[in-house]
């Protein structure tokens, strides 16, 4: 029982606010011995952290206990490497959940995070978008501060911190003069536009309705009743009743409830999770505590049984159990997924990426293959960001056409057309030979006719290649502008600029002859240093896997005018198709969620590389999931150049790549 009280207090004071948790845990980790000997000083520090959050003060300025070292924050993220992430730790099926509530009269759900998803891993990261619409700078901080002031005012007047969106915007009005109705409407419409249904809970909800259950919903947000009903309606949920915390004095969480934990704590450990198979245990019986759950029960006949599903463990599941309800924990998708997501993105792009990916992988319905997830998780942001970068580059330089070179060109073309469609410039793929050997006149004539057909009437064209040293791009540029004197100015862009040795392309890079999107010696150097070195070949190949074609490699123009192709690597085609399905699924989802906000397509090369960077640091991911992918490894020596075609796993082991990974990771 004492352990339960301690756990509840720890949650309320440390875990409930992620910023407090970050600083306090960082302090304890850095000062473990000091902490054990100076518990009172630690508790005072924790009090000051919470006080700073309540007053909306800068938490990093909170004074540490005398003699303590400054916290060091480290976040080590690893790619999920044992098969499919979406198929791991599966939740019980919606059908099985339905069998659990078959004998209950009322089925209830939390709203946000359970029934309704937002494509961000932090809901309040929508606020900068609201601020942009309102034309108010630094709006995230302003809006957070006004909410804190509104909660403080409510506590002083009513001894509770529940506030409505109107309470918050009255504070915003006092700070900025913004009309309250304009602010409320703008924030609500922005959130409403982003909301979409959790597909897992759609099945559960329909099962409850089909069994003629009474369905009620709960919400601890600041929106009004009408607003929440509108959100639920958009997502296809039509509850019989709705209970909102800020409409009631006590809300869901009160200090008195923590005291009741001490008095009636037994049994709260027996909480069923949608991720577990263990039985629930006996309920506590009805409580006199005026929580939102007991308020909801008051409107029903005696003996009515309730079954609650919630993504919040403490504020939802435990309090429902405390009120005598059966409760199931639907662990939050972001809690399940964020341990495998980078956290060094720019703020808004990172939150959008993590939220969208986590919701798709961990909702409990989807089960994808590892190859699908390779494209979806690690390549989607790069392809989408690169296409947006090219689109902006064309507009800035008044270019009328993009020609994607054959290595990856078809995937790039498909992605660009998906995102920009008729709004974009003309796009085509153009075959690129392995070598530009024009010693034969017939070959040169055939090649020139082909290139002229691709350039057409365009006077300013962008050539695009995946990488690496820009030789294909610059060879075509030389032929078109100088050798053949075709009336067309050629621009060149690569996804990544890598050369061995780096000095080989240093002059061209300084002249910006082929600027790169992801990395180069002078652009995103931190990623460049990760990518190159003893593992340059394998990192290049893993990056190229996103854009491989299900067609034979073009070898060059033939003397007889025909096109030459290598033998098709059909063994990889199934894997390539799966990877590209994942890529296009990411692009489709991102486009659906953020199409009204074009600036969310402005994904920097730094951000775009971050998901793939996890791949470069995860040897087990490659060993476990992609070792059967057939690759051609080029062996370069001072005397000769050889190639070896074999499974990727064999190449990694035979040529020492796996050991290099393990040495670095360890």
N, C-alpha and C positions, 0 to 999 in steps of 0.2 A: 504493500500500500504506500509506504514512504517512497519507494522507487517510482511509483506512478505520479505522486505529487511532484517529485523532483523533475521527472520527465516533462510534466505539464508546464512547470515554471520555466524550465530550460527552453521549451518551445516558445513560450510567451515572450521571454526576454532576449533570446538569442536567435532562434531559427525563424521566427515569424517575419523578421525583417532581414532580407538577404544582405544588406549593407552592414548592419550590426553584426550579423553572423560572420561575415567576411573579416571584419576588423578584430572581433573578439577571438575567433578561431586562429587568425594569424598571430595575434598577441600570445595566445596560449601555446601555440606550436613553437614560437620563437623563444618563449620564456618558460618552458615547462617546469624546470626546477624552481625558478623564482615563484611561479604560480602556486606550486604545491606548498611552499613555505609562507606565502603571503596571500591567502585566500580573501581576506578582508579587502586588501588593496585591489585585487582582481574584481571583486564584486562592486567596489566603488567605480572602477573603470567601466564596468558594464553599465552601471547606472548612468554615468556621464554620456556613454554612447547613445543610450536610449533617449536621454534628455535632449541630446543634440538633434536626433531624428525628429522628435516631437516638435522642437522649435525651428526645424528646417535649417539648422546651422551646418557648416561644413564639418563633416565627421572626421576628416583627416586632421583637423586642428585640435581634437580632443586630447587633453594631456594624458600621457602614459603615467603609470605609477612610478615613483622615483626609484631608479635603479633598474628599470626594465628596458629591454632593447626594442627598437622599432620593429613592428611586424614586417615579415617578408612574405609577399603573396606569390605563390607559385601554382600554376594550373597546368598539369600534365595531361594532355588529351591523347587518346589512342583510338585509332580506327577500330571498329568492330571487326574482328578477324576470324571468327569461327563460324563460317557459313553466312547465311542470310540474317541481317539484323532484324528485318521485319518479321521473320519467322521465329526469332528467339524469344524465350520467356513469354509465350503467347498467353493472352488473357483467355478465360473460359469463353466459350462461344455464346453469342446472344441467345441461342436456343436454350442453352443450359441455364443462363441467367433467368430466362422466362420460367423455367421449371422451379427455380428457387422462390419466385414470388407468386407461384400458382395459388397458394393457399392464403394469400394476404389480400386484404380489402383495398388498400390504397398503395400505389407505387409513386414514389417521389424522386425527383432529380434536382441536383444543383444545375444552375443554368450555364454560366461561363466555365469552360474547361471540361464540362461533362457533356451537356447537350450541344453547346455552341462553341465552335472554335474561332479563334482569331489567328491570322497568319503571322504572328509575332511571338517570340518566346517570352516577352514581357509586355503585358497589356498596355502599360503606360507609355510604351514607346510609340504609340499612336499620337501622343500629344504634340510632338514636333510637326506632324502633318497637319494637325488642327491649327497650330500656330501659324503655319505657312498660309493656310486659307484665310486666317484672320489678319495676317500682315503684322504679327507681333513677334519680335525677335526674342530669343532666349525664353520661349514660351514654356518649354518643359519645366524649367526651374520655377518660373512664375506660377504656373498652374499647380505644381506640387506644393509650393509655399502657401498658396491660397487654400488648398485643400487642408493642409495642416492647420492653418489659422481657423478655418471653419470648424474643424474637429475640436480644436481647443476651445473655441467659443461655445460649441454645443456641450462640451463636458462641463464648462463653468456654469452653464444655465440649467442643464438637465441631468448632469452626472452620467452622460453617455457620449460616445464619439460618433454616433451615426449621423451622417449628413446626406442631403440630396444634392443633385447636380445644381439646383437653383441656389442652395446655400453657398456652394463653391463659387458660382459665377457672380454672386453678390460681392464676394471678396475680390474677385477679378475686376469687377466694376469699380470698386473703391481704389484699386491699384492703377487701373489703366483708363477708366472711363468707358470701357466697352459695354455696349448695351447687353443686358443680361440675357434677353431672349435670343439675340444673335449668337452669343457665345454658346448657350445651351443647345440651340438648334444645330450649330456647326459641329460641335463635338458629337452629338448624338448621330447626326447623319453620316459623319465620317466612320464612326464605329459600326453603324448599321451596314454601311457599304462593305466593310471588311468581314462581317460575320458570315459564317457558313456552317452547315450542320455536321456534327460528328457522325460519320456513316455507321459506326458501331452502335451508337445510341439510337440512331434512326430505326435499326432493327429491333432494339430492345423496346423502344417506345411503341412501335407498331404491334409488337407482341403483347404489351400491356393493354393496348386499346382493343386488340382482337379478343382478349380474355375479359373484356368489359370491366377492367379495373378503373377505379377513379385515379386520375393522374394529377399530381400537384407539383409545382416547381418552387424552388427557393433561389434567392439572389441576395448577395451581400454587396452589390454594386450601388452606386449613387443614382442610377437612372430611376425615373418614375415608373409607376406601374404600367402606364400606357406605353411607354417606350420599350419596356422589357417584353410586353405582349407583342409589340410590333417586331422585335428581334426574333422572338420565338416563332411568330407567324411566318416570317421570311424563311426560316430554316425548316419549316414543316412540322412544328410542334404546337399543339393546341391543348394546353393543360386545362383542367377543370377549375383550378385555383392557383394563386400565386402569392407567395409570402416574401416580403422584402425587409431586410434587417433594419434599414434606416427609418422605416415606418413605425418601429416599435422601440420603446424606451430601452429595453434590455439588449436588443439585438441578439446575435448568436453567441458572442463571447463576452463574459463579464468576469470581474474579479471574484464575485461571489461564487461563480461556478468553480473556480479553482479551489475554494474552500470546500465546496461539495465533493470535489475529487477526494479530499482528505476523509470526509465523512462517509462517503458511499462509493469508494473507489473500486471495490472488488468487481471483477467481471469485465472491466473495460479492456482487458488484454484480448478478449475473445472477439476480435473484429475480423470479419471475412474480407478477403481481398479478391478482386477479379483476377489477380495473378496467381492465386493460391488455390489449393484443393482441400484445405482443412475446414472442418465444420465450424459453425459460428459460435455455438455455446448458448447458454441461457441468457435471456435478457434481464435487465435490472428491474423491470416493472416501471410504472409511471412515476414521474418525478414532479414535485411541486414547484421546481425551479421554472421561472417564466422565461423559457427559451423560445426561439422561433418554432422549434419542433413541437413543444407542448402547446403553444398557441395554435398551431395548425391542427393538433389533435383535439383541441377544445370544441371545434365545430363539428365533430363527428359523434355518432352515438357511442355509448359505453361499449367496450369490447371490440371496437374497430382495430384491426391490425394494420401496421404500416411497414413498408419496405422501402428503404432509402438508398440511393446510389449517388456517390459524391467523389469528386477528385480531391477534395480537401480532407486530409486525415483528421486533424485535430478540430478544426472549426466546423467540419461537417460530420464525418463518420462517428467520432467519439461522442459528440453532443447528441446525435440522433440515438445512439445506443443508450446514452444517459437518460434520454426521455422515454426509453422503453421500446424503441423501434428496432427492427432488424436493419442492419446497415452493411453495405458492400462498398469497398474502396476501389474506385477506378483511378489507379495511379496516373498522375498527370503525364501526358505525352512528353512534355519538355523535361520532366524529371527523369524519365527513362532514356531520353535521347541525347541530352546535352553533354553527358560525359564523353560522347564520341564526336562532338562538334568543336571546331576551333572557337576560341573566345577573344581573339585579337583582331577581329574585323573592325571596320568603321561601324559605329553604333547601330544605325538604322538598317543598313544592308545586312549586318550580322544577325540582328534580331529577326528580320524577315526570312533570311535563309534558314536559321535554326528552327524557327517556329513552323515554317511550311514543311520542312523535311521531317521534323519530329512528328508532327500531326499525321503525315502521310505514312510514316513507317510504323508508328506505335499506336495507331487508333484501335487495333485489334481485329481489323477486317482484312487488311492487305497482307499478302505474303508474296514477296518478290524473290527472284533468283539473285545470287551474288553478282552475276554479270549485269543484270538490270540495275542493281543498286550501285555498281561501279560507275555507271553512267549517271544515274540519278543523284547520288550523293557527292561524288568527287569530280564529275565533269560538267554537270548542268550549269553551274554558276559561271564557269570559265567560258563555255560556248555562248551562253546568253550574253555575258559581259563583252566578249570579243565582238559579237555581231553588233551590239549597241555602239561599241567603240568605232567600228568600221563605218557604221551609219553616220555617226557624228563627224568622223574624219572626212567622209564624202561631202557632207554639207559644208564643212569649213573650207574645203578646197575646191568646191564647185565641180565635183566629179560626177559623171553621168552613168558610169557602169563599174561593176566589180567583176573581175574574172578570178575565180578561185582555182588555183592549180590543182591538178588531179589528186594529189595525195591529201585526202580529207575534203576535197572540194565539194563533193556531192552532199555531205553532211552539213557543211557550212552553208551551202546554198539552201538546203531544206530549212535550216534553222533561221536564216535571215528572212526567207520568204514567210515563215510562220509568224515571226514577230512584227515585221514591217509591211509585208504584203505590197499593196499598191502604193503605199506611202514611201516605199524605199526606192532606190535606184535600180536599174536593170542588173540582174545577176545571172551569170553563167559559169559553168566549169570549163577549164581549158586543160587539155592533156599536156603533161610535162615529161619529156624524155629523161631517161636516166643520165644520158650524156648529150651535150650539144655539139655533136660532130657533124660539121657541114662541109666536109672535104669532098663529098659527092654532090654534084650540081643538082641531080634529080631529087635527092633527099631535101636539099635546101628549098627547091621550088615547091615541093609538096608541103613542106613545113610552113613556108611563107603563105601559101594559099590558105592553109588551115588557120593560121593566126589572123590573117586579114578578115576571114569570115567571122571570127570571134570578136575582133575589134569593131567591125562594122563602120558606121558613120561617126562613132564616138571620138571626140577630140581630147578628152581627159579621162583616163581609165586607171583604176586601182587594181593592181595585181596583189593577190593575197596567198601566202603560203604558211603552213604550220611552223616551219623553221628550216634549217637551223643557222647555216652560215650565209643565207641570202643568195647563194650562187644561182639557183634557178630563177629567182626574181630578177637579179641583175643581168643575167644572160639574156632573158627576154627583153629587158629594157634596152640593152645594148643593140640587139637585133632590130627592134621596132624603131627606135629613135635614130640610130646611127647607121647601122648596116643597110637596112631596107628603106630608111627614110619615110616610113609611114607617117602621115600627118596626124600624129596622136602623141600626147604627152603622157608618160607612164609614171605613176606613183606606186610605191611598194610598201607593204606592211607585213610583218610576221607576227605570229603568236608569241614565239620565243626566239631570242637570238643567242645561239650557243655555238662556239667553235673550239676546236682543239688543234693547235694552241689558240688561246683567245686573241693573240696579237694579229692573227690572220684577218680578222674583220674589224680591227680597231679603227682604221682610217674610215671605212664605210660607215661605221657607227657614229663617229664624230661628225661626219657629213650628213647624218640623218638620211642616208639613202634607203634604208629599210628600217624605220622605227619599229620597236616591238611593243606588244601589249602586256605580256606577262612579266618578262624579265630580260635583262641584258647586263653587260658589264657596268653600265651607268644608270640602269633603271631597275628599281626594286632589287637592289643589290643583296639584301638579306635573303631573298628567294633565290637569286642567282647562285649565291654561295652554297645554298642547300642543294641546288639542282646539279651543279657541275662537280668535277673532281673524279675520283676513281669510279663513281657510279654514273657518270654522264650517260653512257649508252643505255643502261636500264631505265633511268629516269626519262630519257627522251622517248624510249619505246613505250613505257607505261603511259606517257602523255599522248603519244600518237595513237594508242588503242582506242581513244574516244572517236577518232575520225577515220579509221580504216574503212575501206570499201569492200562490199561483197561483190567484187569483180576482179579480174586479173590485173596485175600491175602492168602499166604501159611501159614498154621498153624503148620505143622510138619509132621514127618514120623510116619506112623501108625504101629500098631502091626502086621497087616496082610500084611505089605510091601507096602501098597498103600500110596499115598500122600494125606494129608489132606488140605482142603481149606475152607476158610470162605465164607459166602454168598456174592455174587458179589454186589458191590455198583454201580449198573448200572446207577443210576441217575446222576452220575458224569461223565460217560464215554464220553458224547458229549463235556463237558467242557474240560476234560483231552486231548481229541484228538485235540481240538482247541488250547490249550496251547502249545502242542507239535508241532503242525503245525507252530506256531509262532517261537518256538525255532529253529526248523530245517530250517525255512526260513531265520532266522538271520544267522545261520551257513553257509547256502548255499551262501547268498550274501557276507558275509565276506570272504569266501573261494574264490569266484569269483573275488573280488576286490583285494585281497592281497596275492593270491597264489604264486606270484613270490617273495614275501618277507617273508620268514619263520620267521624272527625275530618279525614280527608283530603278530605272534601267541603266543609270550612270554608275555602273559597277567598275571600280578601279581594278587594274591588273593585280594590284596587291591583294585585294579581297578575293578576286577570282581564283588566285593560285592557292589560297589557304586550305580549302578542302583537299585538293590534290597533295598538298604538302604532308598531310597525314599519311598518304600512301607511301611517300618517300621515306617515312619514318617507321613503317610498319611491315617488317619482313614477314611476319606470320600471316598477314593479310594476303600477300602474294603466294606464299607457300600453300596456304590452306584453300584458297579460292580460285586462283588463276594459273596454277602450275601446268595445266594441260594445254594452255593456249600456245600454238605453234608460232615461233618467231625465228627470224634469221639474224644471227649474231655475226657482226663483222669483226674479224680479228685483224688488227692492224699491227704490223711490225716495221722495222726499218728496211726490211728486204722485200716483203711481199704483203699482199692483202688477201685474206681468205674469208670465206663465209661459211657458217654452219647453221643449218636449219633443223631445229629440234624443239621440243616442248620448253616453254618458258621456265618451268621448274627445274629442268635439267640444266639449262643455261645458267640459272642463278647458282646452282650447286657446283657445277663443273668449273665455272670460271671465278668462283670465290665471292660472288656478290652477297650471298646470304651471310657469310662470315663477317664481311665488312659491315653489314647492317647490325649484326649482333654485337660486334665490338663497339659500335657507336652507341647503340641503345644502352648497353651495359655500362 
